[in-house]
Amino acid sequence: MIYIFIKVVITSLLIVSIAELSKRSSLIGALLASLPLTSVLAMFWLYIDTQDVGKVADLATGIFWMVIPSLVFFVSLPLLLKAGINFYLSMGFSLSATAGCYFIMIFILKYFDIKL
């Protein structure tokens, strides 16, 4: 139980740190947020928990394929906000569009027999 608590604290501190640094510099916040820190932490936690490099490799492959549709979020959100659309509406639409793109990507990967 302590191990899970440590994982939650480390991961939470990372996210809060990025949010706080973004208040001072959007460039530094963007740089830190764009790094695959969450993915790297997930891979560390997975390896420590399972000692299974195959599972880590599968996770890395899945992350690669899911990064592509996630780009829709980072294109649509700033476009909607700059068009003057309400923050919450822009966020909701961008998240919905991204979720739709995830489903499309999963369908395409299954069509080409790429297993995640």
N, CA, C and O atoms as CSV, one atom per row, in Angstrom:
chain,resi,resn,atom,element,x,y,z
A,1,MET,N,N,0.814,-1.190,0.000
A,1,MET,CA,C,0.000,0.000,0.000
A,1,MET,C,C,0.864,1.264,0.000
A,1,MET,O,O,0.526,2.252,-0.650
A,2,ILE,N,N,1.966,1.225,0.723
A,2,ILE,CA,C,2.873,2.374,0.749
A,2,ILE,C,C,3.466,2.612,-0.645
A,2,ILE,O,O,3.653,3.755,-1.061
A,3,TYR,N,N,3.756,1.526,-1.354
A,3,TYR,CA,C,4.309,1.622,-2.703
A,3,TYR,C,C,3.337,2.363,-3.630
A,3,TYR,O,O,3.754,3.232,-4.396
A,4,ILE,N,N,2.062,2.027,-3.565
A,4,ILE,CA,C,1.054,2.709,-4.385
A,4,ILE,C,C,0.987,4.186,-3.998
A,4,ILE,O,O,0.892,5.048,-4.872
A,5,PHE,N,N,1.034,4.483,-2.713
A,5,PHE,CA,C,1.018,5.865,-2.247
A,5,PHE,C,C,2.222,6.630,-2.798
A,5,PHE,O,O,2.078,7.773,-3.231
A,6,ILE,N,N,3.402,6.017,-2.786
A,6,ILE,CA,C,4.613,6.664,-3.316
A,6,ILE,C,C,4.451,6.946,-4.807
A,6,ILE,O,O,4.825,8.019,-5.279
A,7,LYS,N,N,3.894,5.981,-5.554
A,7,LYS,CA,C,3.674,6.187,-6.992
A,7,LYS,C,C,2.718,7.356,-7.229
A,7,LYS,O,O,2.957,8.185,-8.108
A,8,VAL,N,N,1.650,7.425,-6.460
A,8,VAL,CA,C,0.674,8.505,-6.614
A,8,VAL,C,C,1.308,9.851,-6.279
A,8,VAL,O,O,1.083,10.830,-6.991
A,9,VAL,N,N,2.088,9.915,-5.218
A,9,VAL,CA,C,2.725,11.174,-4.807
A,9,VAL,C,C,3.715,11.650,-5.872
A,9,VAL,O,O,3.691,12.821,-6.252
A,10,ILE,N,N,4.569,10.772,-6.349
A,10,ILE,CA,C,5.563,11.161,-7.360
A,10,ILE,C,C,4.877,11.639,-8.631
A,10,ILE,O,O,5.236,12.680,-9.182
A,11,THR,N,N,3.890,10.881,-9.097
A,11,THR,CA,C,3.193,11.248,-10.326
A,11,THR,C,C,2.429,12.554,-10.152
A,11,THR,O,O,2.436,13.398,-11.048
A,12,SER,N,N,1.767,12.730,-9.005
A,12,SER,CA,C,1.020,13.959,-8.738
A,12,SER,C,C,1.937,15.172,-8.654
A,12,SER,O,O,1.616,16.235,-9.188
A,13,LEU,N,N,3.062,15.019,-7.995
A,13,LEU,CA,C,4.023,16.117,-7.903
A,13,LEU,C,C,4.499,16.556,-9.279
A,13,LEU,O,O,4.690,17.746,-9.526
A,14,LEU,N,N,4.687,15.613,-10.155
A,14,LEU,CA,C,5.114,15.938,-11.517
A,14,LEU,C,C,4.066,16.803,-12.213
A,14,LEU,O,O,4.407,17.821,-12.816
A,15,ILE,N,N,2.815,16.414,-12.138
A,15,ILE,CA,C,1.746,17.156,-12.799
A,15,ILE,C,C,1.570,18.537,-12.179
A,15,ILE,O,O,1.440,19.524,-12.903
A,16,VAL,N,N,1.565,18.620,-10.871
A,16,VAL,CA,C,1.421,19.912,-10.183
A,16,VAL,C,C,2.608,20.818,-10.507
A,16,VAL,O,O,2.430,22.019,-10.712
A,17,SER,N,N,3.806,20.260,-10.554
A,17,SER,CA,C,4.995,21.055,-10.876
A,17,SER,C,C,4.887,21.666,-12.266
A,17,SER,O,O,5.218,22.835,-12.463
A,18,ILE,N,N,4.426,20.878,-13.225
A,18,ILE,CA,C,4.274,21.394,-14.591
A,18,ILE,C,C,3.242,22.521,-14.613
A,18,ILE,O,O,3.459,23.548,-15.255
A,19,ALA,N,N,2.124,22.333,-13.915
A,19,ALA,CA,C,1.087,23.368,-13.878
A,19,ALA,C,C,1.614,24.651,-13.237
A,19,ALA,O,O,1.339,25.746,-13.726
A,20,GLU,N,N,2.365,24.523,-12.151
A,20,GLU,CA,C,2.897,25.698,-11.465
A,20,GLU,C,C,3.965,26.396,-12.307
A,20,GLU,O,O,3.988,27.624,-12.384
A,21,LEU,N,N,4.835,25.632,-12.930
A,21,LEU,CA,C,5.858,26.235,-13.788
A,21,LEU,C,C,5.227,26.929,-15.000
A,21,LEU,O,O,5.757,27.928,-15.487
A,22,SER,N,N,4.112,26.408,-15.482
A,22,SER,CA,C,3.425,27.010,-16.627
A,22,SER,C,C,2.891,28.397,-16.307
A,22,SER,O,O,2.735,29.223,-17.207
A,23,LYS,N,N,2.609,28.661,-15.039
A,23,LYS,CA,C,2.159,29.999,-14.639
A,23,LYS,C,C,3.254,31.024,-14.869
A,23,LYS,O,O,2.976,32.177,-15.199
A,24,ARG,N,N,4.489,30.607,-14.696
A,24,ARG,CA,C,5.630,31.517,-14.850
A,24,ARG,C,C,6.119,31.585,-16.290
A,24,ARG,O,O,6.498,32.648,-16.779
A,25,SER,N,N,6.107,30.438,-16.960
A,25,SER,CA,C,6.603,30.396,-18.340
A,25,SER,C,C,5.858,29.300,-19.102
A,25,SER,O,O,6.001,28.112,-18.812
A,26,SER,N,N,5.067,29.722,-20.074
A,26,SER,CA,C,4.337,28.728,-20.863
A,26,SER,C,C,5.306,27.875,-21.686
A,26,SER,O,O,5.012,26.717,-21.981
A,27,LEU,N,N,6.452,28.439,-22.055
A,27,LEU,CA,C,7.445,27.663,-22.802
A,27,LEU,C,C,7.996,26.517,-21.960
A,27,LEU,O,O,8.066,25.379,-22.424
A,28,ILE,N,N,8.383,26.813,-20.737
A,28,ILE,CA,C,8.923,25.766,-19.857
A,28,ILE,C,C,7.844,24.744,-19.538
A,28,ILE,O,O,8.105,23.541,-19.538
A,29,GLY,N,N,6.632,25.219,-19.267
A,29,GLY,CA,C,5.524,24.301,-19.003
A,29,GLY,C,C,5.249,23.396,-20.187
A,29,GLY,O,O,5.045,22.193,-20.027
A,30,ALA,N,N,5.244,23.980,-21.376
A,30,ALA,CA,C,5.004,23.189,-22.588
A,30,ALA,C,C,6.123,22.181,-22.817
A,30,ALA,O,O,5.873,21.036,-23.190
A,31,LEU,N,N,7.338,22.610,-22.593
A,31,LEU,CA,C,8.479,21.711,-22.772
A,31,LEU,C,C,8.378,20.511,-21.834
A,31,LEU,O,O,8.531,19.366,-22.258
A,32,LEU,N,N,8.121,20.783,-20.567
A,32,LEU,CA,C,8.011,19.692,-19.599
A,32,LEU,C,C,6.801,18.799,-19.877
A,32,LEU,O,O,6.885,17.575,-19.772
A,33,ALA,N,N,5.679,19.422,-20.230
A,33,ALA,CA,C,4.474,18.637,-20.500
A,33,ALA,C,C,4.619,17.813,-21.775
A,33,ALA,O,O,4.018,16.745,-21.896
A,34,SER,N,N,5.414,18.302,-22.725
A,34,SER,CA,C,5.571,17.566,-23.982
A,34,SER,C,C,6.522,16.379,-23.852
A,34,SER,O,O,6.487,15.453,-24.662
A,35,LEU,N,N,7.360,16.415,-22.836
A,35,LEU,CA,C,8.231,15.267,-22.601
A,35,LEU,C,C,7.378,14.073,-22.190
A,35,LEU,O,O,6.369,14.245,-21.506
A,36,PRO,N,N,7.756,12.893,-22.586
A,36,PRO,CA,C,6.934,11.726,-22.234
A,36,PRO,C,C,7.164,11.270,-20.796
A,36,PRO,O,O,7.360,10.082,-20.539
A,37,LEU,N,N,7.138,12.223,-19.858
A,37,LEU,CA,C,7.424,11.896,-18.466
A,37,LEU,C,C,6.404,10.926,-17.878
A,37,LEU,O,O,6.770,9.998,-17.156
A,38,THR,N,N,5.134,11.140,-18.183
A,38,THR,CA,C,4.103,10.239,-17.667
A,38,THR,C,C,4.303,8.839,-18.237
A,38,THR,O,O,4.184,7.845,-17.520
A,39,SER,N,N,4.603,8.771,-19.512
A,39,SER,CA,C,4.837,7.471,-20.143
A,39,SER,C,C,6.058,6.790,-19.543
A,39,SER,O,O,6.038,5.588,-19.275
A,40,VAL,N,N,7.104,7.546,-19.336
A,40,VAL,CA,C,8.324,6.976,-18.749
A,40,VAL,C,C,8.048,6.474,-17.336
A,40,VAL,O,O,8.478,5.382,-16.964
A,41,LEU,N,N,7.329,7.273,-16.551
A,41,LEU,CA,C,6.974,6.822,-15.202
A,41,LEU,C,C,6.134,5.553,-15.256
A,41,LEU,O,O,6.367,4.621,-14.487
A,42,ALA,N,N,5.155,5.510,-16.164
A,42,ALA,CA,C,4.314,4.317,-16.286
A,42,ALA,C,C,5.157,3.098,-16.647
A,42,ALA,O,O,4.920,2.002,-16.141
A,43,MET,N,N,6.142,3.292,-17.524
A,43,MET,CA,C,7.015,2.175,-17.907
A,43,MET,C,C,7.871,1.715,-16.729
A,43,MET,O,O,8.062,0.516,-16.524
A,44,PHE,N,N,8.386,2.674,-15.955
A,44,PHE,CA,C,9.147,2.304,-14.757
A,44,PHE,C,C,8.278,1.528,-13.780
A,44,PHE,O,O,8.671,0.468,-13.293
A,45,TRP,N,N,7.067,2.072,-13.490
A,45,TRP,CA,C,6.181,1.405,-12.541
A,45,TRP,C,C,5.823,0.001,-13.045
A,45,TRP,O,O,5.815,-0.955,-12.269
A,46,LEU,N,N,5.529,-0.120,-14.339
A,46,LEU,CA,C,5.176,-1.422,-14.904
A,46,LEU,C,C,6.330,-2.411,-14.782
A,46,LEU,O,O,6.130,-3.566,-14.405
A,47,TYR,N,N,7.540,-1.949,-15.103
A,47,TYR,CA,C,8.692,-2.848,-15.018
A,47,TYR,C,C,8.980,-3.247,-13.568
A,47,TYR,O,O,9.231,-4.416,-13.275
A,48,ILE,N,N,8.940,-2.270,-12.674
A,48,ILE,CA,C,9.193,-2.568,-11.254
A,48,ILE,C,C,8.157,-3.564,-10.737
A,48,ILE,O,O,8.490,-4.472,-9.975
A,49,ASP,N,N,6.898,-3.390,-11.154
A,49,ASP,CA,C,5.822,-4.263,-10.675
A,49,ASP,C,C,5.875,-5.665,-11.279
A,49,ASP,O,O,5.557,-6.645,-10.605
A,50,THR,N,N,6.281,-5.764,-12.561
A,50,THR,CA,C,6.176,-7.055,-13.260
A,50,THR,C,C,7.508,-7.684,-13.654
A,50,THR,O,O,7.582,-8.896,-13.852
A,51,GLN,N,N,8.561,-6.877,-13.769
A,51,GLN,CA,C,9.853,-7.338,-14.288
A,51,GLN,C,C,9.705,-7.941,-15.686
A,51,GLN,O,O,10.493,-8.801,-16.079
A,52,ASP,N,N,8.694,-7.490,-16.438
A,52,ASP,CA,C,8.377,-8.053,-17.753
A,52,ASP,C,C,8.672,-7.016,-18.833
A,52,ASP,O,O,7.891,-6.088,-19.043
A,53,VAL,N,N,9.804,-7.180,-19.515
A,53,VAL,CA,C,10.178,-6.219,-20.561
A,53,VAL,C,C,9.224,-6.300,-21.754
A,53,VAL,O,O,9.063,-5.319,-22.481
A,54,GLY,N,N,8.600,-7.441,-21.960
A,54,GLY,CA,C,7.614,-7.572,-23.036
A,54,GLY,C,C,6.426,-6.659,-22.817
A,54,GLY,O,O,5.937,-6.035,-23.759
A,55,LYS,N,N,5.957,-6.577,-21.578
A,55,LYS,CA,C,4.839,-5.686,-21.260
A,55,LYS,C,C,5.245,-4.226,-21.441
A,55,LYS,O,O,4.454,-3.406,-21.908
A,56,VAL,N,N,6.480,-3.910,-21.068
A,56,VAL,CA,C,6.971,-2.539,-21.248
A,56,VAL,C,C,7.052,-2.212,-22.742
A,56,VAL,O,O,6.662,-1.123,-23.164
A,57,ALA,N,N,7.553,-3.148,-23.530
A,57,ALA,CA,C,7.643,-2.942,-24.983
A,57,ALA,C,C,6.248,-2.769,-25.586
A,57,ALA,O,O,6.050,-1.914,-26.450
A,58,ASP,N,N,5.279,-3.575,-25.136
A,58,ASP,CA,C,3.911,-3.444,-25.635
A,58,ASP,C,C,3.316,-2.094,-25.261
A,58,ASP,O,O,2.620,-1.474,-26.066
A,59,LEU,N,N,3.586,-1.637,-24.046
A,59,LEU,CA,C,3.103,-0.324,-23.614
A,59,LEU,C,C,3.708,0.776,-24.480
A,59,LEU,O,O,3.002,1.684,-24.918
A,60,ALA,N,N,5.004,0.698,-24.724
A,60,ALA,CA,C,5.677,1.712,-25.553
A,60,ALA,C,C,5.098,1.734,-26.968
A,60,ALA,O,O,4.902,2.803,-27.546
A,61,THR,N,N,4.829,0.564,-27.516
A,61,THR,CA,C,4.243,0.488,-28.860
A,61,THR,C,C,2.848,1.095,-28.870
A,61,THR,O,O,2.499,1.856,-29.772
A,62,GLY,N,N,2.049,0.753,-27.856
A,62,GLY,CA,C,0.705,1.318,-27.763
A,62,GLY,C,C,0.725,2.831,-27.623
A,62,GLY,O,O,-0.081,3.530,-28.237
A,63,ILE,N,N,1.635,3.325,-26.825
A,63,ILE,CA,C,1.763,4.778,-26.651
A,63,ILE,C,C,2.110,5.432,-27.981
A,63,ILE,O,O,1.551,6.472,-28.330
A,64,PHE,N,N,3.030,4.825,-28.722
A,64,PHE,CA,C,3.402,5.380,-30.035
A,64,PHE,C,C,2.169,5.559,-30.915
A,64,PHE,O,O,1.951,6.634,-31.474
A,65,TRP,N,N,1.365,4.508,-31.039
A,65,TRP,CA,C,0.201,4.571,-31.921
A,65,TRP,C,C,-0.855,5.543,-31.400
A,65,TRP,O,O,-1.573,6.143,-32.199
A,66,MET,N,N,-0.968,5.714,-30.102
A,66,MET,CA,C,-1.997,6.595,-29.548
A,66,MET,C,C,-1.572,8.060,-29.510
A,66,MET,O,O,-2.412,8.940,-29.317
A,67,VAL,N,N,-0.287,8.331,-29.691
A,67,VAL,CA,C,0.164,9.728,-29.764
A,67,VAL,C,C,-0.393,10.390,-31.018
A,67,VAL,O,O,-0.740,11.571,-30.999
A,68,ILE,N,N,-0.478,9.643,-32.091
A,68,ILE,CA,C,-0.921,10.222,-33.365
A,68,ILE,C,C,-2.325,10.838,-33.243
A,68,ILE,O,O,-2.492,12.008,-33.586
A,69,PRO,N,N,-3.350,10.088,-32.764
A,69,PRO,CA,C,-4.661,10.741,-32.646
A,69,PRO,C,C,-4.723,11.803,-31.551
A,69,PRO,O,O,-5.582,12.683,-31.601
A,70,SER,N,N,-3.836,11.739,-30.570
A,70,SER,CA,C,-3.862,12.753,-29.513
A,70,SER,C,C,-3.473,14.129,-30.041
A,70,SER,O,O,-3.786,15.139,-29.411
A,71,LEU,N,N,-2.808,14.184,-31.166
A,71,LEU,CA,C,-2.424,15.468,-31.745
A,71,LEU,C,C,-3.639,16.307,-32.133
A,71,LEU,O,O,-3.554,17.533,-32.194
A,72,VAL,N,N,-4.771,15.647,-32.394
A,72,VAL,CA,C,-6.001,16.366,-32.717
A,72,VAL,C,C,-6.352,17.333,-31.589
A,72,VAL,O,O,-6.798,18.451,-31.845
A,73,PHE,N,N,-6.153,16.908,-30.355
A,73,PHE,CA,C,-6.444,17.767,-29.210
A,73,PHE,C,C,-5.614,19.043,-29.249
A,73,PHE,O,O,-6.133,20.139,-29.036
A,74,PHE,N,N,-4.326,18.892,-29.522
A,74,PHE,CA,C,-3.412,20.036,-29.460
A,74,PHE,C,C,-3.528,20.951,-30.668
A,74,PHE,O,O,-2.985,22.056,-30.666
A,75,VAL,N,N,-4.226,20.503,-31.691
A,75,VAL,CA,C,-4.519,21.372,-32.823
A,75,VAL,C,C,-5.866,22.055,-32.619
A,75,VAL,O,O,-5.993,23.264,-32.817
A,76,SER,N,N,-6.876,21.272,-32.221
A,76,SER,CA,C,-8.229,21.827,-32.130
A,76,SER,C,C,-8.407,22.798,-30.963
A,76,SER,O,O,-9.067,23.824,-31.127
A,77,LEU,N,N,-7.841,22.509,-29.797
A,77,LEU,CA,C,-8.065,23.376,-28.633
A,77,LEU,C,C,-7.586,24.813,-28.873
A,77,LEU,O,O,-8.366,25.744,-28.674
A,78,PRO,N,N,-6.341,25.027,-29.291
A,78,PRO,CA,C,-5.936,26.430,-29.497
A,78,PRO,C,C,-6.719,27.117,-30.613
A,78,PRO,O,O,-6.990,28.315,-30.532
A,79,LEU,N,N,-7.084,26.366,-31.657
A,79,LEU,CA,C,-7.869,26.981,-32.731
A,79,LEU,C,C,-9.228,27.450,-32.217
A,79,LEU,O,O,-9.668,28.555,-32.537
A,80,LEU,N,N,-9.882,26.625,-31.435
A,80,LEU,CA,C,-11.192,26.990,-30.888
A,80,LEU,C,C,-11.081,28.151,-29.905
A,80,LEU,O,O,-11.899,29.070,-29.934
A,81,LEU,N,N,-10.077,28.114,-29.039
A,81,LEU,CA,C,-9.902,29.205,-28.069
A,81,LEU,C,C,-9.597,30.524,-28.763
A,81,LEU,O,O,-10.125,31.567,-28.376
A,82,LYS,N,N,-8.752,30.484,-29.782
A,82,LYS,CA,C,-8.414,31.712,-30.515
A,82,LYS,C,C,-9.597,32.228,-31.324
A,82,LYS,O,O,-9.655,33.410,-31.661
A,83,ALA,N,N,-10.544,31.335,-31.636
A,83,ALA,CA,C,-11.761,31.751,-32.343
A,83,ALA,C,C,-12.777,32.358,-31.385
A,83,ALA,O,O,-13.854,32.783,-31.803
A,84,GLY,N,N,-12.430,32.399,-30.087
A,84,GLY,CA,C,-13.294,33.034,-29.103
A,84,GLY,C,C,-14.339,32.119,-28.488
A,84,GLY,O,O,-15.265,32.589,-27.826
A,85,ILE,N,N,-14.199,30.816,-28.700
A,85,ILE,CA,C,-15.161,29.871,-28.124
A,85,ILE,C,C,-14.815,29.654,-26.656
A,85,ILE,O,O,-13.645,29.583,-26.281
A,86,ASN,N,N,-15.852,29.549,-25.837
A,86,ASN,CA,C,-15.726,29.349,-24.395
A,86,ASN,C,C,-14.740,28.221,-24.081
A,86,ASN,O,O,-14.694,27.215,-24.788
A,87,PHE,N,N,-13.950,28.397,-23.015
A,87,PHE,CA,C,-12.928,27.419,-22.635
A,87,PHE,C,C,-13.513,26.026,-22.447
A,87,PHE,O,O,-13.002,25.057,-23.009
A,88,TYR,N,N,-14.585,25.918,-21.659
A,88,TYR,CA,C,-15.136,24.595,-21.353
A,88,TYR,C,C,-15.723,23.925,-22.588
A,88,TYR,O,O,-15.595,22.713,-22.758
A,89,LEU,N,N,-16.358,24.699,-23.442
A,89,LEU,CA,C,-16.894,24.158,-24.688
A,89,LEU,C,C,-15.758,23.716,-25.608
A,89,LEU,O,O,-15.828,22.652,-26.223
A,90,SER,N,N,-14.720,24.533,-25.697
A,90,SER,CA,C,-13.553,24.183,-26.512
A,90,SER,C,C,-12.883,22.915,-25.995
A,90,SER,O,O,-12.510,22.034,-26.770
A,91,MET,N,N,-12.736,22.838,-24.677
A,91,MET,CA,C,-12.128,21.660,-24.071
A,91,MET,C,C,-12.978,20.421,-24.336
A,91,MET,O,O,-12.454,19.371,-24.709
A,92,GLY,N,N,-14.274,20.545,-24.144
A,92,GLY,CA,C,-15.173,19.412,-24.370
A,92,GLY,C,C,-15.137,18.935,-25.810
A,92,GLY,O,O,-15.068,17.733,-26.070
A,93,PHE,N,N,-15.184,19.878,-26.751
A,93,PHE,CA,C,-15.141,19.496,-28.162
A,93,PHE,C,C,-13.807,18.854,-28.500
A,93,PHE,O,O,-13.766,17.831,-29.183
A,94,SER,N,N,-12.721,19.443,-28.030
A,94,SER,CA,C,-11.384,18.906,-28.339
A,94,SER,C,C,-11.200,17.502,-27.766
A,94,SER,O,O,-10.643,16.624,-28.426
A,95,LEU,N,N,-11.670,17.295,-26.538
A,95,LEU,CA,C,-11.576,15.963,-25.938
A,95,LEU,C,C,-12.443,14.961,-26.682
A,95,LEU,O,O,-12.039,13.816,-26.885
A,96,SER,N,N,-13.638,15.388,-27.090
A,96,SER,CA,C,-14.521,14.493,-27.847
A,96,SER,C,C,-13.922,14.138,-29.204
A,96,SER,O,O,-13.953,12.980,-29.620
A,97,ALA,N,N,-13.380,15.133,-29.888
A,97,ALA,CA,C,-12.760,14.881,-31.184
A,97,ALA,C,C,-11.577,13.932,-31.038
A,97,ALA,O,O,-11.374,13.044,-31.866
A,98,THR,N,N,-10.805,14.127,-29.981
A,98,THR,CA,C,-9.657,13.250,-29.731
A,98,THR,C,C,-10.120,11.828,-29.437
A,98,THR,O,O,-9.546,10.870,-29.956
A,99,ALA,N,N,-11.155,11.681,-28.608
A,99,ALA,CA,C,-11.696,10.349,-28.314
A,99,ALA,C,C,-12.160,9.670,-29.593
A,99,ALA,O,O,-11.913,8.481,-29.794
A,100,GLY,N,N,-12.834,10.426,-30.462
A,100,GLY,CA,C,-13.262,9.876,-31.749
A,100,GLY,C,C,-12.079,9.421,-32.592
A,100,GLY,O,O,-12.130,8.377,-33.241
A,101,CYS,N,N,-11.026,10.207,-32.574
A,101,CYS,CA,C,-9.827,9.843,-33.343
A,101,CYS,C,C,-9.140,8.602,-32.764
A,101,CYS,O,O,-8.552,7.814,-33.505
A,102,TYR,N,N,-9.217,8.429,-31.432
A,102,TYR,CA,C,-8.685,7.206,-30.833
A,102,TYR,C,C,-9.433,5.989,-31.366
A,102,TYR,O,O,-8.819,4.990,-31.742
A,103,PHE,N,N,-10.760,6.077,-31.397
A,103,PHE,CA,C,-11.549,4.953,-31.904
A,103,PHE,C,C,-11.234,4.669,-33.369
A,103,PHE,O,O,-11.125,3.511,-33.773
A,104,ILE,N,N,-11.087,5.726,-34.161
A,104,ILE,CA,C,-10.740,5.551,-35.569
A,104,ILE,C,C,-9.370,4.890,-35.698
A,104,ILE,O,O,-9.194,3.982,-36.511
A,105,MET,N,N,-8.394,5.340,-34.898
A,105,MET,CA,C,-7.052,4.758,-34.942
A,105,MET,C,C,-7.083,3.282,-34.555
A,105,MET,O,O,-6.430,2.458,-35.196
A,106,ILE,N,N,-7.827,2.951,-33.525
A,106,ILE,CA,C,-7.920,1.551,-33.103
A,106,ILE,C,C,-8.542,0.710,-34.214
A,106,ILE,O,O,-8.092,-0.406,-34.475
A,107,PHE,N,N,-9.577,1.240,-34.869
A,107,PHE,CA,C,-10.201,0.535,-35.987
A,107,PHE,C,C,-9.192,0.326,-37.119
A,107,PHE,O,O,-9.096,-0.768,-37.674
A,108,ILE,N,N,-8.451,1.366,-37.454
A,108,ILE,CA,C,-7.455,1.267,-38.535
A,108,ILE,C,C,-6.379,0.242,-38.174
A,108,ILE,O,O,-5.992,-0.571,-39.014
A,109,LEU,N,N,-5.893,0.276,-36.929
A,109,LEU,CA,C,-4.877,-0.670,-36.516
A,109,LEU,C,C,-5.389,-2.105,-36.576
A,109,LEU,O,O,-4.659,-3.008,-36.985
A,110,LYS,N,N,-6.642,-2.323,-36.171
A,110,LYS,CA,C,-7.221,-3.671,-36.266
A,110,LYS,C,C,-7.351,-4.088,-37.722
A,110,LYS,O,O,-7.106,-5.247,-38.059
A,111,TYR,N,N,-7.731,-3.166,-38.583
A,111,TYR,CA,C,-7.868,-3.468,-40.011
A,111,TYR,C,C,-6.546,-3.967,-40.593
A,111,TYR,O,O,-6.518,-4.903,-41.392
A,112,PHE,N,N,-5.461,-3.330,-40.181
A,112,PHE,CA,C,-4.134,-3.728,-40.654
A,112,PHE,C,C,-3.484,-4.788,-39.780
A,112,PHE,O,O,-2.299,-5.085,-39.927
A,113,ASP,N,N,-4.267,-5.359,-38.868
A,113,ASP,CA,C,-3.827,-6.457,-37.988
A,113,ASP,C,C,-2.645,-6.071,-37.102
A,113,ASP,O,O,-1.742,-6.869,-36.851
A,114,ILE,N,N,-2.679,-4.821,-36.636
A,114,ILE,CA,C,-1.668,-4.350,-35.679
A,114,ILE,C,C,-2.295,-4.452,-34.306
A,114,ILE,O,O,-3.299,-3.798,-34.026
A,115,LYS,N,N,-1.711,-5.263,-33.455
A,115,LYS,CA,C,-2.277,-5.535,-32.130
A,115,LYS,C,C,-1.679,-4.593,-31.087
A,115,LYS,O,O,-0.473,-4.348,-31.060
A,116,LEU,N,N,-2.552,-4.077,-30.237
A,116,LEU,CA,C,-2.096,-3.224,-29.150
A,116,LEU,C,C,-2.140,-3.985,-27.845
A,116,LEU,O,O,-1.792,-3.438,-26.799
